[in-house]
């Protein structure tokens, strides 16, 4: 029994010695130092700007949205989109009166009513706003102070209107990319806590769902895009204003979102239009693909359904990246020992296979479970580790590689006898 236990212990010790290699650990450390340097020291090379911005504006999950989504259109029956056309306060007031008569549960107007214009039009609009008990007007947050973490002003809606209705900011968080992937549920302002346009509307329609959003306590929420413009019942201004049409059946008890959402090409195509991950041209995209009102509709739908995007913690992503890099160094070490003449092409093939496999795993996790894994560091590590390994070995064999040669023996690759 004692001999058996002693043998098991020896086997375990040998296994640990094979797995724990200071040489591989040093290579892994160098790889992540290089990644850190690349991420912090970014040379300002103008000829690389288009390439850099293209990479920043792209995520693997974009392919899930643009290529792996179910092409079958699923209608969202809780939200109705009403195109306001080019903003005209008199027309919007008339449309609002008709919509109110149909008794929707919540109304959101994604039009900024900043300042006052024609008295007649403003008065009509004010009357419509006063009659709406379930209305949210669009606003904007301005002048963010990082030292106190709050915005200093709420603009975009005149006090003539906002004192009779709720307001919600339509700003999307500023990022280095042009693609709208996130929204901020709440923000601190000099006037107190403010809620986003979509959050305020969800609050009117389903207070319980709104409370679940707040309980998450997320500064930023990743938008789960589940619908495009074709998924919502859509009305044009002339249909809403046609008094011969009864709108009750289509609007009663629903969320009505009013904003610019014209389907006609060339009709102010860039007015309140943004890039989203649903853009079919996820690489080298040229035209924005979604109006702001449709983005807000997707956010509201996500909140009501509670279908939030979950994220793998950052520390776990980095740990997985380190382990992946370390494991690959060990594998390459074994391949070189067994196949010294062809280990270069074998290693390159393994790199390609691993990158494709990781791409597939990240896509499946997001598609099936809405679980987002940011494996940027891991992908960079897989791309760099072999070249770092070759450079390290090359310097260690040269006479001028004195620094490496002064390292303890455990940090040097041991050749099999």
MOCOR-V995645 format. One record per residue. RES is the residue in one small letter. NEAR is the number of other ideal C-beta (glycine too) atoms within 8 Angstrom. Layout:
res:RES near:NEAR
res:RES near:NEAR
This chain:
res:x near:4
res:x near:5
res:x near:6
res:x near:7
res:x near:8
res:x near:8
res:x near:8
res:x near:8
res:x near:8
res:x near:8
res:x near:8
res:x near:8
res:x near:8
res:x near:8
res:x near:8
res:x near:8
res:x near:7
res:x near:7
res:x near:7
res:x near:7
res:x near:10
res:x near:9
res:x near:13
res:x near:11
res:x near:10
res:x near:11
res:x near:13
res:x near:14
res:x near:8
res:x near:10
res:x near:13
res:x near:13
res:x near:8
res:x near:10
res:x near:12
res:x near:8
res:x near:8
res:x near:9
res:x near:6
res:x near:6
res:x near:5
res:x near:6
res:x near:4
res:x near:4
res:x near:6
res:x near:5
res:x near:4
res:x near:7
res:x near:8
res:x near:6
res:x near:7
res:x near:8
res:x near:9
res:x near:10
res:x near:7
res:x near:8
res:x near:10
res:x near:8
res:x near:6
res:x near:9
res:x near:11
res:x near:12
res:x near:10
res:x near:12
res:x near:13
res:x near:11
res:x near:7
res:x near:7
res:x near:8
res:x near:4
res:x near:4
res:x near:4
res:x near:6
res:x near:7
res:x near:7
res:x near:10
res:x near:6
res:x near:8
res:x near:12
res:x near:14
res:x near:15
res:x near:14
res:x near:13
res:x near:15
res:x near:10
res:x near:6
res:x near:8
res:x near:9
res:x near:13
res:x near:11
res:x near:11
res:x near:15
res:x near:13
res:x near:10
res:x near:14
res:x near:16
res:x near:10
res:x near:12
res:x near:15
res:x near:12
res:x near:8
res:x near:11
res:x near:8
res:x near:15
res:x near:8
res:x near:12
res:x near:15
res:x near:17
res:x near:13
res:x near:14
res:x near:11
res:x near:9
res:x near:11
res:x near:7
res:x near:5
res:x near:6
res:x near:6
res:x near:7
res:x near:6
res:x near:7
res:x near:12
res:x near:12
res:x near:8
res:x near:12
res:x near:15
res:x near:11
res:x near:9
res:x near:13
res:x near:13
res:x near:7
res:x near:8
res:x near:11
res:x near:4
res:x near:8
res:x near:13
res:x near:15
res:x near:14
res:x near:16
res:x near:16
res:x near:11
res:x near:13
res:x near:9
res:x near:6
res:x near:8
res:x near:9
res:x near:5
res:x near:4
res:x near:5
res:x near:6
res:x near:10
res:x near:14
res:x near:9
res:x near:9
res:x near:14
res:x near:9
res:x near:11
res:x near:13
res:x near:9
res:x near:5
res:x near:8
res:x near:13
res:x near:11
res:x near:5
res:x near:7
res:x near:10
res:x near:8
res:x near:13
res:x near:17
res:x near:15
res:x near:14
res:x near:7
res:x near:10
res:x near:8
res:x near:3
res:x near:6
res:x near:3
res:x near:8
res:x near:5
res:x near:11
res:x near:11
res:x near:10
res:x near:11
res:x near:12
res:x near:12
res:x near:10
res:x near:10
res:x near:11
res:x near:9
res:x near:13
res:x near:6
res:x near:5
res:x near:5
res:x near:7
res:x near:16
res:x near:10
res:x near:15
res:x near:14
res:x near:12
res:x near:15
res:x near:14
res:x near:16
res:x near:14
res:x near:10
res:x near:10
res:x near:12
res:x near:9
res:x near:6
res:x near:6
res:x near:12
res:x near:12
res:x near:8
res:x near:10
res:x near:12
res:x near:9
res:x near:6
res:x near:8
res:x near:4
res:x near:6
res:x near:3
res:x near:8
res:x near:14
res:x near:10
res:x near:14
res:x near:10
res:x near:10
res:x near:9
res:x near:11
res:x near:8
res:x near:11
res:x near:5
res:x near:10
res:x near:13
res:x near:8
res:x near:11
res:x near:11
res:x near:8
res:x near:12
res:x near:6
res:x near:8
res:x near:12
res:x near:10
res:x near:7
res:x near:5
res:x near:3
res:x near:6
res:x near:4
res:x near:11
res:x near:9
res:x near:6
res:x near:10
res:x near:12
res:x near:9
res:x near:5
res:x near:12
res:x near:14
res:x near:12
res:x near:16
res:x near:15
res:x near:17
res:x near:16
res:x near:11
res:x near:8
res:x near:6
res:x near:5
res:x near:4
res:x near:4
res:x near:6
res:x near:7
res:x near:9
res:x near:5
res:x near:6
res:x near:9
res:x near:10
res:x near:14
res:x near:11
res:x near:14
res:x near:12
res:x near:11
res:x near:14
res:x near:6
res:x near:7
res:x near:12
res:x near:6
res:x near:5
res:x near:10
res:x near:4
res:x near:5
res:x near:9
res:x near:11
res:x near:15
res:x near:12
res:x near:13
res:x near:14
res:x near:14
res:x near:14
res:x near:16
res:x near:14
res:x near:13
res:x near:14
res:x near:15
res:x near:13
res:x near:14
res:x near:15
res:x near:11
res:x near:7
res:x near:8
res:x near:7
res:x near:10
res:x near:11
res:x near:8
res:x near:8
res:x near:10
res:x near:6
res:x near:7
res:x near:6
res:x near:8
res:x near:14
res:x near:9
res:x near:8
res:x near:10
res:x near:13
res:x near:11
res:x near:8
res:x near:11
res:x near:15
res:x near:11
res:x near:8
res:x near:13
res:x near:15
res:x near:11
res:x near:9
res:x near:14
res:x near:12
res:x near:8
res:x near:11
res:x near:9
res:x near:8
res:x near:6
res:x near:8
res:x near:6
res:x near:4
res:x near:6
res:x near:11
res:x near:6
res:x near:7
res:x near:10
res:x near:11
res:x near:9
res:x near:8
res:x near:11
res:x near:11
res:x near:8
res:x near:8
res:x near:10
res:x near:11
res:x near:8
res:x near:8
res:x near:12
res:x near:9
res:x near:8
res:x near:9
res:x near:12
res:x near:13
res:x near:8
res:x near:11
res:x near:15
res:x near:8
res:x near:5
res:x near:7
res:x near:9
res:x near:10
res:x near:12
res:x near:10
res:x near:8
res:x near:11
res:x near:6
res:x near:11
res:x near:13
res:x near:10
res:x near:10
res:x near:16
res:x near:14
res:x near:8
res:x near:11
res:x near:15
res:x near:11
res:x near:7
res:x near:12
res:x near:11
res:x near:8
res:x near:8
res:x near:12
res:x near:9
res:x near:9
res:x near:10
res:x near:11
res:x near:6
res:x near:7
res:x near:4
res:x near:5
res:x near:11
res:x near:7
res:x near:6
res:x near:10
res:x near:7
res:x near:5
res:x near:9
res:x near:5
res:x near:6
res:x near:6
res:x near:8
res:x near:9
res:x near:7
res:x near:6
res:x near:5
res:x near:4
res:x near:2
